[in-house]
Amino acid sequence: MLPNDAKALGRRVAFYRGRRGLSQKELGVLIDRSESWVSQVERGVRRIDRMSVLESLAEALGVSVADLAPESAVVAAAAERPRAVTSLSLALSSSDALQAVLSDVVPVDVGRLGSEAALAWEFAHGSRYEDLSNLLITLIPELEYAVRKTSGVDRQRACVAKATAYHAAAGVLAKLGETAAAWVAVDRAITAAEDADDPLLMAEGAFRLAIVFQGARRFDLVQRTAESAANALGRLVDAGELEAIALRGALYLQLAVTAARTNNGDQAYAYLGRARQAATQLGVDRNDYHTEFGPTNVLLYEVNIAVELGDAGHALRVAGKADTAGLSAERQARLLIEVARAHAQRRQGQLMVSTLRQAEQIAPEQVHTHPLVRELVEDALRSDQGDAPELRELAKDLGLIT
């Protein structure tokens, strides 16, 4: 967002706020921001370059994002949806359930469907979004059919496969900033997990739902969802079930992120401490219910939390301790994105770019589509380092400039 754009946005915020009869303080409460923050936005001295913040502000003012900030780069970028997003949304929006109910009965290969649902997570962990969308566009209709045309053990296995596939879709859609579609996918996954009578698969749904709420900046819902699920797992954790310990640890990490994003550092590190205790119980990195929870993932989240709290030095020190070789491409690249954010906070533009290039080599689709990467590069382009050749080359590769 350029300076003149910021001033235009500020005038619109003030206008729509006045139309709703809100004070700056009252608007700040609605969007979990301070009165001074609102004042700075209205005066055009504070830029808003996150789509999630614009969405929250537009909702509080009762207008669309396009009406509030038509000239914003992030609004324009959001309109240019990656092809994988369109395909995944199409997979969710088709009337597969109705088709399944009205179809004749044909044999179902439940074993193949389970294998393909597992493959969906291989694609998700590998940040292979195009491959995932191509798989799910045909797999989801088959799963919807299978759960309606089978019974007994076969139906339970089909429900597990259905939940697994929808969880994979939700995980990727949440990363791509498609909150509404991700929410739909999680809801269907949780319903399938209930039908399978699998409480741990339901707990995974709570974990995915917490991530969706993070993207929507509904931190109150993250808190409620993650805490209630973590508490519900208590009996299984006390019984020593390792999968339950991993899921509870993953939920604590979401609570830690929420605390950091609401500027509560003490609480963030307290939740991180609980997650670390769970990881210590496990002793090794695991991938129960596709959470990749373990000691290394706790380190990755510590980096994220430090960046959210503005402590770039701590983030870089912790990142230097993390050996991510045993984690998925998605997790390896995500750590590098957080390291790039830390370099950006220190105004180390060249290191930021080189770190993003490392991430790109590991998971190119993730780097090219992740909202945080685009924000980082857009901010750098507007800085006094905006003419650096390596930065502009990266911006071109991301489609941010021509």
matplotlib code that plots the C-alpha trace (Angstrom):
import matplotlib.pyplot as plt

x = [0.0, 1.5, 1.4, -1.4, -3.3, -2.9, -4.4, -7.3, -7.9, -7.7, -10.4, -12.7, -12.2, -13.1, -16.1, -17.5, -16.7, -18.6, -21.5, -21.7, -21.6, -18.4, -15.6, -12.0, -11.8, -15.0, -13.8, -10.5, -12.2, -14.2, -11.0, -8.7, -6.6, -5.8, -7.4, -4.0, -3.8, -7.1, -6.1, -2.8, -4.7, -7.2, -4.4, -2.7, 0.5, 0.0, -0.2, -2.4, -0.8, -2.4, -5.6, -6.8, -6.5, -8.4, -11.1, -11.5, -11.7, -14.2, -16.4, -16.4, -17.4, -20.1, -18.6, -16.8, -13.0, -13.2, -15.2, -12.9, -9.5, -10.0, -6.5, -4.7, -2.2, -3.3, -6.9, -5.7, -3.5, -6.4, -8.5, -5.8, -6.4, -3.9, -5.2, -5.0, -7.3, -9.9, -9.7, -9.9, -12.9, -14.6, -14.0, -15.8, -18.7, -19.9, -23.1, -21.2, -23.4, -26.6, -25.1, -24.0, -27.4, -29.1, -26.6, -26.9, -24.8, -21.5, -18.5, -16.3, -12.5, -12.2, -8.5, -7.7, -9.6, -7.7, -4.4, -5.3, -6.4, -3.0, -1.4, -3.4, -1.4, 1.9, 1.0, 0.0, 3.2, 5.2, 3.5, 2.4, -0.8, -1.6, -1.1, -3.4, -6.2, -6.0, -6.3, -9.1, -11.3, -11.9, -11.3, -13.9, -16.8, -15.7, -15.5, -18.9, -20.2, -18.4, -19.7, -23.2, -23.0, -21.1, -21.7, -20.0, -16.2, -16.0, -18.1, -15.9, -12.8, -14.4, -15.3, -11.7, -10.5, -13.0, -12.0, -8.3, -8.9, -10.9, -8.3, -5.6, -7.7, -8.3, -4.6, -3.7, -6.6, -5.8, -2.2, -3.4, -5.6, -8.9, -10.6, -14.2, -13.3, -11.0, -13.7, -16.1, -13.5, -12.8, -16.5, -16.9, -13.8, -15.1, -18.5, -16.8, -14.6, -17.7, -19.3, -16.1, -16.3, -12.7, -12.2, -8.5, -9.5, -12.1, -9.3, -7.3, -10.4, -10.2, -6.6, -7.3, -10.2, -8.0, -5.7, -8.6, -9.7, -6.1, -6.3, -9.6, -8.1, -10.8, -8.5, -11.4, -12.5, -9.0, -8.8, -12.1, -11.6, -8.0, -8.5, -11.7, -10.1, -6.9, -8.9, -11.0, -7.9, -6.8, -8.0, -6.2, -3.1, -3.1, -3.4, -0.2, -1.6, 1.1, -1.2, -3.3, -0.1, 1.0, -2.4, -2.6, 0.9, -0.1, -3.2, -1.0, 1.2, -1.9, -2.8, 0.8, 0.5, -2.8, -1.2, 1.7, -0.6, -2.5, 0.8, 0.6, 4.2, 4.1, 1.1, 2.6, 5.7, 3.7, 1.7, 4.9, 6.3, 3.3, 3.9, 7.6, 6.6, 4.4, 7.3, 9.6, 7.2, 7.3, 11.0, 11.1, 9.5, 6.3, 3.5, 0.5, -2.7, -0.5, 0.6, 4.3, 4.4, 7.6, 10.7, 11.7, 8.3, 8.2, 11.4, 9.8, 6.9, 9.2, 10.7, 7.3, 6.2, 9.4, 8.8, 5.2, 6.4, 9.0, 12.1, 14.0, 17.2, 15.7, 14.0, 17.2, 19.0, 16.4, 16.2, 19.9, 19.3, 16.6, 17.5, 14.5, 16.0, 13.5, 10.4, 8.3, 9.1, 6.2, 7.7, 11.2, 10.1, 7.9, 10.8, 12.7, 9.8, 9.8, 13.6, 13.1, 10.5, 13.1, 15.7, 13.1, 12.5, 16.2, 16.1, 18.5, 17.0, 19.6, 19.4, 15.6, 15.7, 18.4, 16.4, 13.2, 15.1, 16.2, 12.6, 11.7, 14.1, 12.4, 8.7, 8.2, 4.4, 4.3, 6.6, 4.9, 1.4, 1.9, 0.4, 3.3, 5.9, 4.0, 3.7, 7.4, 8.4, 5.9, 7.1, 10.7, 9.9, 8.5, 11.6, 14.9, 16.2, 13.4, 15.7, 18.0, 18.3, 17.9, 14.7, 13.2, 14.0, 12.2, 9.2, 9.0, 9.0, 6.2, 4.2, 4.3, 5.9, 6.5]
y = [0.0, 3.3, 6.5, 8.0, 4.7, 4.7, 8.2, 7.2, 4.1, 6.2, 8.6, 5.7, 4.1, 7.4, 7.8, 4.3, 4.5, 7.7, 6.3, 3.4, 5.8, 4.3, 6.0, 5.2, 3.3, 1.3, 0.3, -0.7, -3.0, -4.7, -5.6, -6.2, -3.1, 0.0, 3.5, 4.9, 2.2, 3.2, 6.9, 6.1, 4.3, 7.1, 9.7, 7.5, 7.1, 3.3, 1.0, -2.2, -4.9, -8.0, -9.3, -10.7, -7.2, -5.6, -8.3, -7.8, -4.0, -4.2, -6.6, -4.3, -1.3, -3.3, -2.9, -5.2, -5.3, -4.1, -1.1, -0.3, -0.7, -1.1, 0.2, -2.2, -4.6, -7.4, -7.1, -7.3, -10.3, -12.0, -11.7, -13.6, -17.0, -19.8, -22.5, -25.1, -22.9, -22.9, -26.6, -27.4, -25.1, -26.8, -30.2, -28.9, -27.2, -30.0, -31.9, -35.1, -36.1, -35.8, -37.7, -40.5, -40.9, -41.1, -43.4, -47.2, -49.4, -50.5, -52.2, -49.9, -50.5, -49.1, -50.1, -48.0, -45.0, -45.2, -45.3, -42.3, -40.3, -41.0, -39.8, -36.6, -35.9, -36.7, -34.0, -31.6, -32.2, -31.8, -28.5, -30.1, -28.2, -28.8, -32.6, -32.5, -30.6, -33.0, -35.9, -34.6, -33.5, -37.2, -38.7, -36.7, -37.8, -41.4, -41.0, -39.4, -42.4, -44.9, -43.8, -44.0, -47.3, -49.4, -50.7, -52.1, -52.1, -51.0, -47.9, -47.0, -47.3, -45.1, -42.5, -42.4, -42.0, -39.2, -37.3, -37.7, -36.3, -33.4, -32.6, -32.5, -30.1, -27.9, -27.8, -26.5, -24.1, -22.5, -22.0, -20.3, -17.9, -19.5, -19.4, -20.1, -23.1, -24.5, -24.2, -26.2, -28.9, -29.1, -29.3, -32.2, -33.9, -33.7, -35.1, -38.0, -38.6, -38.8, -41.3, -43.3, -43.2, -42.0, -39.5, -38.8, -38.1, -35.6, -34.0, -33.6, -31.7, -29.4, -28.8, -28.0, -25.8, -23.8, -23.1, -21.9, -19.6, -18.3, -17.3, -15.5, -13.7, -15.2, -15.7, -16.1, -19.1, -20.5, -20.3, -22.0, -24.7, -25.6, -25.5, -27.6, -30.2, -30.3, -30.7, -33.5, -35.4, -35.5, -39.0, -40.5, -38.5, -39.7, -43.3, -42.7, -42.8, -41.3, -40.1, -38.1, -36.6, -35.4, -34.0, -32.2, -30.8, -29.5, -27.8, -26.1, -24.7, -23.1, -21.6, -20.2, -18.6, -17.0, -15.6, -14.2, -12.6, -10.9, -9.6, -11.7, -13.0, -14.5, -16.7, -17.6, -19.0, -20.7, -22.6, -23.3, -24.8, -27.2, -28.2, -28.8, -31.0, -33.1, -33.3, -34.4, -37.2, -38.4, -38.0, -38.0, -36.3, -38.0, -37.4, -38.5, -37.4, -35.4, -32.9, -33.5, -32.8, -33.4, -31.6, -30.1, -28.7, -27.1, -25.3, -24.2, -22.7, -21.0, -19.2, -18.2, -16.9, -14.9, -13.3, -12.5, -10.8, -8.8, -10.6, -11.3, -12.1, -14.8, -16.2, -16.5, -18.1, -20.7, -21.4, -22.1, -25.0, -26.7, -29.6, -30.0, -32.7, -35.3, -33.0, -32.5, -30.1, -27.9, -27.6, -27.0, -24.3, -22.7, -22.4, -20.6, -18.2, -17.4, -16.8, -14.5, -12.6, -12.2, -10.9, -8.4, -7.2, -6.5, -4.8, -7.4, -7.4, -9.5, -12.2, -12.1, -12.7, -15.5, -17.3, -17.1, -18.5, -21.5, -22.1, -21.9, -24.7, -26.9, -26.0, -23.7, -23.8, -22.8, -19.9, -18.6, -18.7, -18.0, -14.7, -14.0, -14.3, -11.8, -9.4, -9.6, -8.9, -6.1, -4.4, -4.8, -3.2, -0.1, 0.2, 2.0, -1.4, -1.7, -1.3, -4.2, -6.4, -9.7, -8.4, -7.2, -10.5, -12.4, -10.0, -10.8, -14.5, -14.0, -12.0, -8.9, -6.6, -6.9]
z = [0.0, -1.1, 1.1, -0.9, -0.7, 3.1, 3.3, 1.1, 3.3, 6.4, 5.1, 4.3, 7.7, 9.4, 7.2, 7.7, 11.4, 11.7, 9.7, 12.2, 15.2, 16.6, 18.4, 17.6, 20.9, 20.2, 16.7, 18.2, 20.7, 17.8, 16.0, 19.0, 18.4, 20.4, 20.0, 18.9, 16.2, 14.7, 14.9, 13.0, 10.3, 9.9, 9.6, 7.0, 9.0, 9.4, 6.5, 6.5, 4.3, 5.7, 4.1, 7.4, 9.1, 6.2, 6.4, 10.2, 9.8, 6.9, 8.9, 11.9, 9.7, 7.9, 4.4, 1.9, 1.7, -2.0, -0.9, 2.0, 0.2, -3.6, -4.3, -1.9, -3.3, -1.0, -2.2, -5.8, -4.9, -3.2, -6.3, -8.3, -6.7, -7.4, -9.7, -6.8, -4.7, -7.5, -8.0, -4.2, -3.8, -6.8, -5.1, -2.0, -3.7, -6.0, -5.0, -4.4, -1.4, -3.4, -6.3, -4.0, -2.4, -5.8, -7.5, -8.0, -5.8, -7.3, -5.7, -3.5, -3.0, 0.5, 0.6, -2.4, -1.1, 2.2, 0.3, -1.8, 1.3, 2.8, -0.5, -0.1, 3.0, 1.3, -1.2, 1.5, 3.6, 0.4, -0.5, -3.8, -4.1, -7.7, -7.2, -4.2, -6.0, -8.9, -6.6, -4.4, -7.4, -8.1, -4.7, -2.7, -4.8, -4.4, -0.7, -0.4, -2.4, -0.3, 3.1, 1.8, 0.0, 2.5, 6.0, 9.0, 9.1, 5.4, 6.2, 9.2, 7.1, 4.4, 7.0, 8.3, 4.7, 4.1, 7.2, 6.3, 2.8, 4.0, 6.7, 4.0, 2.0, 5.0, 5.9, 2.4, 2.1, 5.5, 4.4, 1.2, 3.2, 2.0, 5.4, 4.4, 2.2, 4.9, 7.5, 5.2, 4.8, 8.5, 9.3, 6.9, 8.3, 11.9, 10.9, 9.1, 12.2, 14.4, 12.0, 12.3, 16.1, 16.2, 19.0, 18.1, 14.5, 16.0, 18.0, 14.8, 13.5, 16.5, 15.7, 12.1, 13.1, 15.4, 12.5, 10.4, 13.2, 13.4, 9.7, 10.4, 13.4, 15.6, 18.5, 20.9, 18.9, 18.7, 22.5, 23.1, 20.4, 21.4, 25.2, 25.2, 22.9, 25.0, 28.2, 26.6, 25.7, 29.4, 30.2, 27.1, 27.9, 31.5, 30.2, 28.2, 24.7, 22.6, 19.8, 22.4, 23.9, 20.4, 19.6, 22.9, 22.3, 18.9, 20.4, 23.0, 20.1, 18.6, 21.9, 22.1, 18.7, 19.6, 22.8, 20.8, 18.2, 20.9, 22.4, 25.5, 25.6, 29.1, 28.2, 24.8, 26.4, 29.1, 26.4, 24.6, 27.8, 28.0, 24.4, 25.2, 28.1, 25.7, 23.2, 25.9, 26.9, 23.2, 23.0, 19.2, 16.3, 15.3, 12.8, 14.7, 12.8, 10.5, 13.1, 12.8, 16.5, 18.4, 19.9, 16.5, 15.7, 19.2, 18.2, 14.9, 16.8, 19.2, 16.2, 15.0, 18.4, 18.8, 15.4, 16.3, 19.5, 17.5, 19.1, 15.9, 17.7, 19.8, 16.7, 14.8, 17.7, 18.1, 14.4, 14.4, 16.8, 14.7, 12.6, 10.3, 8.0, 9.4, 8.9, 5.8, 3.0, 4.2, 7.7, 6.5, 4.2, 6.8, 9.2, 6.5, 5.9, 9.7, 9.5, 6.6, 8.6, 11.4, 8.9, 7.7, 11.2, 11.4, 8.0, 6.6, 3.1, 1.4, 4.0, 3.8, 0.1, 0.2, 2.9, 0.8, -2.1, 0.1, 1.0, -2.6, -3.5, -0.9, -1.5, -4.4, -4.5, -0.8, -1.2, -4.3, -2.7, 1.0, 2.0, 4.5, 1.7, -0.5, 2.4, 3.2, -0.4, -0.8, 2.3, 1.2, -2.2, -0.4, 1.8, 1.1, -0.2, -2.7, -5.7, -4.8, -7.9, -6.0, -4.3, -7.6, -9.2, -6.5, -6.7, -10.4, -9.8, -7.3, -9.8, -7.7, -10.3, -14.0]

ax = plt.figure().add_subplot(projection="3d")
ax.plot(x, y, z, "-o")
ax.set_aspect("equal")
plt.show()
